[in-house]
Amino acid sequence: MAIARFIISRQRAKIINAEGESLAAAALGQASDTMMAHPLALQLRNLQTLVELGVDKNSTVVFPAPLMSTIAELGTFLAHEKTAAALTAPPIPVPAPNGAPEAA
């Protein structure tokens, strides 16, 4: 009887483990889809990991070359976004001499 319960318990543990692996694979698939839709997300995640490593351990970190090129791309992206935001931003009201905002 004890052996049968042990075998059943091991089988259940294997099933639970397999279900956990399946859920983990699905979550990784969703994360992959997100990172494919937003390529900088992966690089930002890498930088976040490096920051966490720097906090936990006082160590030297070597950046891989593709990450460095993406940092340049990030700078270009941010400059483009800043320009686009400036072009679409509503004009800032200039106060009239009497203190009331001037109509545009």
N, C-alpha and C positions, 0 to 999 in steps of 0.2 A: 504494500500500500504506500509506504513512504517513498519508494523508488518511483512509483507511478506519479505521485504528486510532484516529485522533483522533476521528472521529465516534462510534465505539463507546465510547471513553472518555468522551465528553461524555454519551452516552445513559446509561451506567452512573452517572455523577455525578448526573444528573437523577433516576434511580431511587433512589439512596441519599438524595438530598435529600428526595424525596417520602416515603420511609419514615421519615426523621427527623421530618418535619412531622407525619406520622400519629401517631408515638409521642408527640410533644409535645402534640398535640391530645388524645390519650387521657389523658395525665397531667394536663392542665388540666381535663378533664372529671371525673376522680377528685377533684382538688382542689376543684372547684366543688361536687361532691356532699358532700364533707366539710364545706365551709363552709356549705352549706345545712342540714346536719344540726346543725351547731354554729355559730350565727350569730356568737358572740363570737370565733370563730377568725379571722375576717376582720379584725376590729378589732384583735385581738392581733397579727396579722401586720402591720397598718398601723403599730402602735406600735413593733414590732420594726424595721421599715424606717426609721421616724423616728429611732430610737436609732442605727442604723447610719449614717444621714446625719449626725447630730450628732457622731459620733465621727470620721468622715472629713473633714467640712468644718465649720468654725466658721460657722454660718449661723443665721438666724432661720427658724423653721418655723411656718407658719400652719396650725392645725388646722381642717379643714372642720367645719361645724356638725353634720352627722349623727354624726361621730365623738364630738363632745362629748356629745351625748344618749346615745350608747351607753356612754360612761364612767359616766354616771349610772346607766344600766341595769346596768352591771357592778357598781357599788357596791351596788345593790339585790340583785342576784344573790348577791354574796358575803355580804351580811348575812343573806339567806335561808338560804344554805348553812350559815353559822355557827350560826344558830338551829336548823336541822335537825340539825346535828351534835351540838349540846348536848342536844337532846331524845333522840337515839338513843345517846348515849355511855353506856357502863356507869358505874355510880357508882364514885367514887374511894374505895378502902377507907380507913377512918379507923383509925389505930393505937389499940389498946386501951391502957389505962394501963400494962400490963405490957410493952408493946412489940410484942405479936403483933397481926396485923390482926384487926379485929373482923368477925365474920360478919354478913352483911346479912340 
